[in-house]
Amino acid sequence: MAYGNLKFDTLITSDSKNTSVDKSIDTSYIFNGVAKAWIYAQDGLGSILDSYNVTSLDDDGTGDGGVNITNDMSSVNYVITGMTDDDGTSDSWALVDITNGTQAAGSFDFETHWGNAGNNRTNSDMETYLVVHGDLA
């Protein structure tokens, strides 16, 4: 059985079940808007709980890690969105910080921190959620 390419510029549906009106979307919106990689890492950054287009996770110390992307991005100009949990105490906050100068086409480093109302910031191992948007190589 031979396999080929299916090429088209627009997806169209009649949406007859709901409105009976044709609806369409340019396929570039779908391709450009989809996350190119994501990862859900366990406390301590020791293991990947789930991921897409991620080869491995580096544990470089308390609250200090790195992500290695399977299929490289086209350049270092991509966006990383991150989230982490806090320590569960009141008046606390948590953040993910992409480490300056470490973003490469195939990897990036990050740190996870927690803090309190006094703005004391401490590296901490926490569950981490990261998503990458941009163009693949």
Z-matrix of the N, CA and C atoms (Angstrom, degrees):
N
C 1 1.442
C 2 1.524 1 108.78
N 3 1.291 2 117.29 1 129.11
C 4 1.463 3 122.39 2 -179.56
C 5 1.523 4 110.39 3 -89.73
N 6 1.318 5 114.84 4 143.05
C 7 1.455 6 120.21 5 176.37
C 8 1.521 7 108.34 6 -111.17
N 9 1.297 8 116.51 7 147.02
C 10 1.456 9 120.73 8 -179.09
C 11 1.507 10 110.66 9 -138.29
N 12 1.300 11 114.96 10 -168.51
C 13 1.452 12 121.60 11 178.75
C 14 1.510 13 109.72 12 -107.47
N 15 1.288 14 115.00 13 141.61
C 16 1.449 15 122.14 14 173.36
C 17 1.522 16 105.74 15 -109.18
N 18 1.335 17 116.93 16 115.04
C 19 1.452 18 120.73 17 -176.72
C 20 1.523 19 109.98 18 -116.85
N 21 1.324 20 114.73 19 133.23
C 22 1.456 21 120.16 20 176.64
C 23 1.522 22 107.74 21 -160.20
N 24 1.328 23 115.80 22 155.86
C 25 1.456 24 121.54 23 -176.72
C 26 1.520 25 113.14 24 -99.85
N 27 1.314 26 117.29 25 -22.27
C 28 1.458 27 120.81 26 -174.82
C 29 1.523 28 110.31 27 -139.48
N 30 1.332 29 115.78 28 136.63
C 31 1.461 30 121.36 29 171.66
C 32 1.521 31 107.27 30 -96.84
N 33 1.333 32 117.00 31 132.75
C 34 1.462 33 121.60 32 -179.17
C 35 1.516 34 108.91 33 -129.76
N 36 1.320 35 115.52 34 137.00
C 37 1.457 36 121.27 35 174.10
C 38 1.521 37 108.75 36 -130.54
N 39 1.300 38 116.17 37 145.40
C 40 1.465 39 118.89 38 179.76
C 41 1.517 40 111.19 39 -78.07
N 42 1.330 41 117.71 40 -19.12
C 43 1.463 42 122.55 41 -178.45
C 44 1.523 43 110.75 42 48.80
N 45 1.338 44 115.66 43 33.50
C 46 1.461 45 120.24 44 -175.70
C 47 1.518 46 113.31 45 -61.50
N 48 1.291 47 117.10 46 -28.75
C 49 1.465 48 120.46 47 -179.66
C 50 1.522 49 111.53 48 -65.81
N 51 1.361 50 117.05 49 -34.89
C 52 1.459 51 120.32 50 -175.10
C 53 1.521 52 114.55 51 -103.16
N 54 1.338 53 117.57 52 -48.23
C 55 1.464 54 119.01 53 -172.14
C 56 1.516 55 114.68 54 -131.53
N 57 1.306 56 119.10 55 -12.06
C 58 1.467 57 123.68 56 -175.58
C 59 1.521 58 112.24 57 61.62
N 60 1.307 59 117.94 58 22.93
C 61 1.449 60 122.25 59 179.03
C 62 1.527 61 108.36 60 -117.62
N 63 1.352 62 116.21 61 132.48
C 64 1.458 63 119.69 62 176.63
C 65 1.522 64 110.07 63 -62.91
N 66 1.336 65 115.29 64 137.36
C 67 1.457 66 121.24 65 175.75
C 68 1.517 67 107.05 66 -127.82
N 69 1.339 68 116.25 67 143.11
C 70 1.459 69 119.61 68 -178.26
C 71 1.518 70 110.44 69 -141.39
N 72 1.332 71 114.49 70 160.08
C 73 1.452 72 121.52 71 175.25
C 74 1.520 73 107.97 72 -147.61
N 75 1.326 74 115.97 73 137.88
C 76 1.453 75 121.83 74 176.89
C 77 1.529 76 108.04 75 -68.90
N 78 1.318 77 117.58 76 133.50
C 79 1.469 78 120.61 77 -176.55
C 80 1.520 79 112.66 78 -63.87
N 81 1.337 80 119.15 79 -22.52
C 82 1.468 81 120.32 80 177.69
C 83 1.526 82 111.09 81 -64.31
N 84 1.344 83 117.90 82 -30.80
C 85 1.459 84 120.38 83 176.33
C 86 1.522 85 110.59 84 -64.87
N 87 1.301 86 116.58 85 -38.59
C 88 1.462 87 120.34 86 -179.80
C 89 1.522 88 109.95 87 -69.30
N 90 1.324 89 117.55 88 -48.29
C 91 1.463 90 121.37 89 -178.20
C 92 1.525 91 111.68 90 -63.83
N 93 1.324 92 117.08 91 -46.94
C 94 1.465 93 120.57 92 -176.03
C 95 1.523 94 113.06 93 -74.01
N 96 1.304 95 118.57 94 -24.74
C 97 1.456 96 120.99 95 -176.31
C 98 1.513 97 115.10 96 -91.34
N 99 1.313 98 117.71 97 -6.02
C 100 1.461 99 121.37 98 -176.22
C 101 1.522 100 110.27 99 -84.87
N 102 1.335 101 116.36 100 140.29
C 103 1.459 102 120.33 101 175.23
C 104 1.521 103 109.34 102 -62.17
N 105 1.322 104 116.52 103 135.66
C 106 1.465 105 121.11 104 -179.03
C 107 1.524 106 111.99 105 -91.88
N 108 1.332 107 117.07 106 -19.72
C 109 1.462 108 121.91 107 175.11
C 110 1.523 109 107.95 108 -160.42
N 111 1.333 110 115.88 109 151.54
C 112 1.462 111 120.56 110 172.97
C 113 1.522 112 109.02 111 -156.67
N 114 1.336 113 114.94 112 157.96
C 115 1.457 114 120.32 113 -178.60
C 116 1.524 115 110.08 114 -149.16
N 117 1.314 116 114.74 115 143.64
C 118 1.463 117 123.22 116 172.54
C 119 1.523 118 104.89 117 -121.95
N 120 1.342 119 115.95 118 109.45
C 121 1.461 120 121.88 119 -174.68
C 122 1.527 121 110.85 120 -106.87
N 123 1.315 122 115.35 121 144.63
C 124 1.457 123 123.33 122 -178.82
C 125 1.526 124 111.22 123 -74.76
N 126 1.344 125 115.87 124 159.99
C 127 1.467 126 121.21 125 172.70
C 128 1.516 127 109.34 126 -47.88
N 129 1.303 128 116.85 127 138.45
C 130 1.449 129 120.56 128 179.07
C 131 1.513 130 113.08 129 83.29
N 132 1.326 131 117.40 130 -3.64
C 133 1.458 132 123.63 131 178.60
C 134 1.523 133 112.71 132 56.76
N 135 1.313 134 116.59 133 20.96
C 136 1.453 135 120.65 134 -177.96
C 137 1.514 136 114.32 135 -77.73
N 138 1.316 137 117.41 136 -23.58
C 139 1.455 138 118.18 137 -178.12
C 140 1.519 139 111.91 138 -150.54
N 141 1.326 140 113.93 139 154.26
C 142 1.459 141 122.19 140 176.62
C 143 1.529 142 107.34 141 -89.95
N 144 1.323 143 116.81 142 121.66
C 145 1.464 144 120.35 143 176.99
C 146 1.524 145 110.57 144 -81.69
N 147 1.336 146 117.45 145 -34.90
C 148 1.464 147 122.51 146 175.96
C 149 1.524 148 107.36 147 -163.96
N 150 1.336 149 116.47 148 153.09
C 151 1.457 150 118.85 149 -179.36
C 152 1.518 151 110.62 150 -165.57
N 153 1.326 152 114.70 151 168.98
C 154 1.459 153 122.90 152 172.67
C 155 1.523 154 107.45 153 -141.69
N 156 1.320 155 117.51 154 129.49
C 157 1.463 156 124.96 155 178.62
C 158 1.534 157 112.00 156 59.03
N 159 1.320 158 116.21 157 33.69
C 160 1.461 159 121.78 158 176.68
C 161 1.520 160 108.27 159 -121.10
N 162 1.342 161 116.55 160 126.96
C 163 1.460 162 122.33 161 179.27
C 164 1.508 163 111.66 162 -80.27
N 165 1.348 164 115.88 163 -48.51
C 166 1.459 165 119.32 164 -175.55
C 167 1.521 166 110.55 165 -160.03
N 168 1.323 167 113.82 166 168.12
C 169 1.454 168 123.77 167 179.43
C 170 1.519 169 107.67 168 -123.31
N 171 1.322 170 117.50 169 128.70
C 172 1.460 171 122.04 170 176.56
C 173 1.523 172 109.27 171 -93.62
N 174 1.324 173 116.78 172 136.56
C 175 1.455 174 121.99 173 172.05
C 176 1.517 175 106.30 174 -108.80
N 177 1.343 176 116.41 175 102.32
C 178 1.459 177 121.81 176 -174.23
C 179 1.523 178 113.13 177 -99.72
N 180 1.324 179 117.39 178 11.22
C 181 1.464 180 121.56 179 -179.39
C 182 1.512 181 109.56 180 135.83
N 183 1.311 182 116.56 181 -178.62
C 184 1.463 183 121.64 182 -178.27
C 185 1.521 184 110.47 183 -59.57
N 186 1.322 185 116.12 184 118.30
C 187 1.458 186 121.52 185 178.46
C 188 1.510 187 114.71 186 65.37
N 189 1.314 188 118.38 187 20.80
C 190 1.465 189 122.55 188 -175.75
C 191 1.521 190 108.35 189 -131.30
N 192 1.334 191 116.67 190 115.51
C 193 1.454 192 119.78 191 -176.71
C 194 1.509 193 113.12 192 -142.96
N 195 1.312 194 115.08 193 177.74
C 196 1.453 195 121.57 194 178.19
C 197 1.512 196 110.37 195 -145.71
N 198 1.310 197 116.70 196 150.00
C 199 1.462 198 123.20 197 179.04
C 200 1.519 199 108.39 198 -117.08
N 201 1.316 200 116.44 199 132.21
C 202 1.457 201 122.76 200 175.97
C 203 1.522 202 108.52 201 -109.12
N 204 1.324 203 115.58 202 120.48
C 205 1.466 204 122.95 203 -175.07
C 206 1.529 205 109.65 204 -87.63
N 207 1.326 206 117.39 205 135.09
C 208 1.462 207 122.38 206 -178.03
C 209 1.528 208 111.28 207 -66.47
N 210 1.327 209 117.72 208 -59.20
C 211 1.462 210 123.33 209 178.17
C 212 1.524 211 107.48 210 -102.69
N 213 1.337 212 116.47 211 110.92
C 214 1.459 213 122.10 212 -173.06
C 215 1.521 214 113.13 213 -54.90
N 216 1.317 215 114.54 214 154.30
C 217 1.446 216 121.97 215 170.72
C 218 1.533 217 107.46 216 -77.91
N 219 1.335 218 117.61 217 163.57
C 220 1.467 219 120.49 218 -175.97
C 221 1.528 220 112.60 219 -71.96
N 222 1.321 221 117.36 220 -21.61
C 223 1.465 222 121.99 221 179.45
C 224 1.530 223 107.89 222 -160.70
N 225 1.315 224 115.93 223 -171.38
C 226 1.464 225 120.18 224 176.17
C 227 1.531 226 111.33 225 -86.31
N 228 1.324 227 116.88 226 0.54
C 229 1.459 228 121.91 227 -176.44
C 230 1.523 229 111.29 228 -93.97
N 231 1.314 230 116.11 229 72.07
C 232 1.455 231 122.39 230 175.41
C 233 1.517 232 108.86 231 -133.32
N 234 1.311 233 116.52 232 167.40
C 235 1.453 234 121.74 233 -174.64
C 236 1.524 235 110.12 234 -107.61
N 237 1.322 236 115.81 235 135.66
C 238 1.457 237 122.21 236 175.90
C 239 1.520 238 107.36 237 -117.49
N 240 1.308 239 115.99 238 126.52
C 241 1.449 240 121.28 239 175.32
C 242 1.522 241 107.25 240 -111.04
N 243 1.324 242 117.09 241 132.90
C 244 1.447 243 120.03 242 -177.04
C 245 1.509 244 112.59 243 -132.87
N 246 1.320 245 113.27 244 154.09
C 247 1.455 246 120.66 245 178.40
C 248 1.521 247 107.37 246 -149.93
N 249 1.311 248 116.47 247 150.00
C 250 1.458 249 121.07 248 176.05
C 251 1.517 250 108.66 249 -146.73
N 252 1.318 251 116.49 250 166.93
C 253 1.460 252 118.83 251 178.31
C 254 1.521 253 109.78 252 -90.59
N 255 1.334 254 116.49 253 160.59
C 256 1.460 255 118.96 254 176.23
C 257 1.526 256 109.02 255 -92.94
N 258 1.308 257 116.54 256 -175.16
C 259 1.464 258 119.71 257 -176.94
C 260 1.521 259 112.91 258 -84.73
N 261 1.334 260 117.32 259 2.05
C 262 1.459 261 121.14 260 175.26
C 263 1.517 262 114.64 261 86.96
N 264 1.309 263 119.09 262 -0.30
C 265 1.454 264 120.57 263 178.62
C 266 1.515 265 109.58 264 -91.83
N 267 1.311 266 116.35 265 159.28
C 268 1.461 267 119.57 266 -179.58
C 269 1.529 268 109.93 267 -71.10
N 270 1.303 269 115.71 268 156.17
C 271 1.459 270 123.22 269 179.74
C 272 1.525 271 113.03 270 56.89
N 273 1.324 272 116.91 271 34.16
C 274 1.459 273 118.81 272 177.39
C 275 1.521 274 109.38 273 -118.03
N 276 1.313 275 116.12 274 162.23
C 277 1.453 276 122.19 275 177.91
C 278 1.522 277 108.37 276 -142.22
N 279 1.321 278 115.32 277 162.51
C 280 1.463 279 121.08 278 179.60
C 281 1.521 280 108.46 279 -139.09
N 282 1.334 281 115.86 280 150.74
C 283 1.455 282 118.59 281 178.01
C 284 1.516 283 110.57 282 -151.36
N 285 1.339 284 114.29 283 159.85
C 286 1.459 285 122.70 284 173.42
C 287 1.517 286 106.28 285 -112.20
N 288 1.317 287 116.74 286 132.70
C 289 1.455 288 123.15 287 -178.19
C 290 1.526 289 108.05 288 -121.29
N 291 1.331 290 117.78 289 119.43
C 292 1.458 291 121.07 290 175.72
C 293 1.526 292 106.57 291 -76.52
N 294 1.317 293 117.43 292 122.77
C 295 1.456 294 122.63 293 -173.60
C 296 1.526 295 110.27 294 -67.97
N 297 1.332 296 116.48 295 125.36
C 298 1.472 297 122.46 296 -178.01
C 299 1.523 298 112.12 297 -54.05
N 300 1.331 299 115.60 298 134.80
C 301 1.446 300 121.63 299 173.99
C 302 1.517 301 115.67 300 79.24
N 303 1.321 302 117.61 301 3.38
C 304 1.466 303 118.90 302 -177.29
C 305 1.518 304 113.26 303 -103.88
N 306 1.318 305 118.03 304 -5.88
C 307 1.458 306 120.94 305 -176.98
C 308 1.525 307 109.43 306 -76.16
N 309 1.346 308 116.02 307 113.66
C 310 1.464 309 123.12 308 177.78
C 311 1.524 310 107.93 309 -119.59
N 312 1.316 311 117.82 310 172.37
C 313 1.467 312 121.29 311 -179.17
C 314 1.526 313 112.17 312 -60.52
N 315 1.326 314 117.50 313 -29.03
C 316 1.459 315 120.37 314 -176.06
C 317 1.509 316 115.81 315 -117.01
N 318 1.334 317 117.51 316 8.40
C 319 1.461 318 119.26 317 -178.43
C 320 1.522 319 111.08 318 -168.93
N 321 1.332 320 115.29 319 165.66
C 322 1.459 321 122.29 320 171.81
C 323 1.518 322 108.46 321 -158.87
N 324 1.330 323 115.41 322 155.09
C 325 1.455 324 121.61 323 176.43
C 326 1.521 325 109.22 324 -108.54
N 327 1.328 326 115.61 325 155.62
C 328 1.456 327 121.00 326 -179.79
C 329 1.523 328 109.71 327 -149.81
N 330 1.326 329 115.18 328 163.42
C 331 1.452 330 122.06 329 174.34
C 332 1.515 331 108.71 330 -130.34
N 333 1.325 332 116.17 331 148.52
C 334 1.463 333 121.29 332 174.57
C 335 1.527 334 107.56 333 -114.06
N 336 1.327 335 115.16 334 136.83
C 337 1.458 336 121.65 335 -176.89
C 338 1.521 337 109.90 336 -132.47
N 339 1.298 338 116.36 337 154.54
C 340 1.458 339 121.25 338 167.04
C 341 1.509 340 107.29 339 -129.39
N 342 1.304 341 114.95 340 157.22
C 343 1.458 342 119.34 341 -179.86
C 344 1.510 343 110.12 342 -150.40
N 345 1.332 344 115.17 343 178.13
C 346 1.461 345 120.02 344 -179.81
C 347 1.521 346 109.66 345 -129.03
N 348 1.323 347 116.10 346 -174.40
C 349 1.463 348 120.90 347 -175.89
C 350 1.520 349 112.08 348 -59.40
N 351 1.307 350 117.60 349 -25.33
C 352 1.457 351 121.35 350 178.34
C 353 1.516 352 112.80 351 -82.49
N 354 1.339 353 116.65 352 6.32
C 355 1.464 354 124.04 353 -179.96
C 356 1.520 355 113.48 354 61.40
N 357 1.304 356 117.05 355 26.87
C 358 1.457 357 120.58 356 171.63
C 359 1.519 358 107.21 357 -75.45
N 360 1.327 359 116.98 358 126.20
C 361 1.464 360 122.05 359 -175.82
C 362 1.524 361 109.28 360 -112.88
N 363 1.351 362 115.80 361 130.04
C 364 1.453 363 121.56 362 -177.89
C 365 1.520 364 109.61 363 -134.24
N 366 1.346 365 117.84 364 133.69
C 367 1.459 366 120.10 365 172.32
C 368 1.524 367 108.29 366 -61.87
N 369 1.313 368 116.29 367 138.82
C 370 1.453 369 120.08 368 -177.79
C 371 1.522 370 109.80 369 -151.36
N 372 1.328 371 116.03 370 143.86
C 373 1.457 372 121.06 371 175.37
C 374 1.523 373 108.85 372 -80.84
N 375 1.330 374 116.53 373 119.99
C 376 1.458 375 122.27 374 -178.86
C 377 1.522 376 109.43 375 -142.35
N 378 1.329 377 116.20 376 159.01
C 379 1.461 378 118.76 377 171.66
C 380 1.518 379 107.50 378 -58.82
N 381 1.333 380 115.50 379 136.96
C 382 1.456 381 120.41 380 -174.26
C 383 1.518 382 110.18 381 -130.68
N 384 1.324 383 116.11 382 139.09
C 385 1.456 384 124.00 383 -179.71
C 386 1.524 385 107.33 384 -124.55
N 387 1.338 386 118.05 385 120.50
C 388 1.460 387 122.19 386 -178.58
C 389 1.526 388 110.02 387 -129.87
N 390 1.334 389 116.61 388 139.75
C 391 1.469 390 122.42 389 -179.97
C 392 1.526 391 108.33 390 -131.18
N 393 1.339 392 116.78 391 137.30
C 394 1.468 393 122.64 392 -179.33
C 395 1.528 394 109.68 393 -114.67
N 396 1.342 395 115.37 394 128.62
C 397 1.466 396 122.28 395 175.16
C 398 1.522 397 108.87 396 -122.57
N 399 1.317 398 116.92 397 139.27
C 400 1.460 399 122.79 398 178.76
C 401 1.508 400 109.48 399 157.86
N 402 1.327 401 116.72 400 -161.77
C 403 1.453 402 122.26 401 -177.93
C 404 1.516 403 110.20 402 -102.05
N 405 1.331 404 116.38 403 133.88
C 406 1.448 405 121.18 404 174.21
C 407 1.523 406 110.13 405 -76.94
N 408 1.325 407 116.21 406 153.82
C 409 1.478 408 121.03 407 178.70
C 410 1.500 409 110.55 408 -66.41
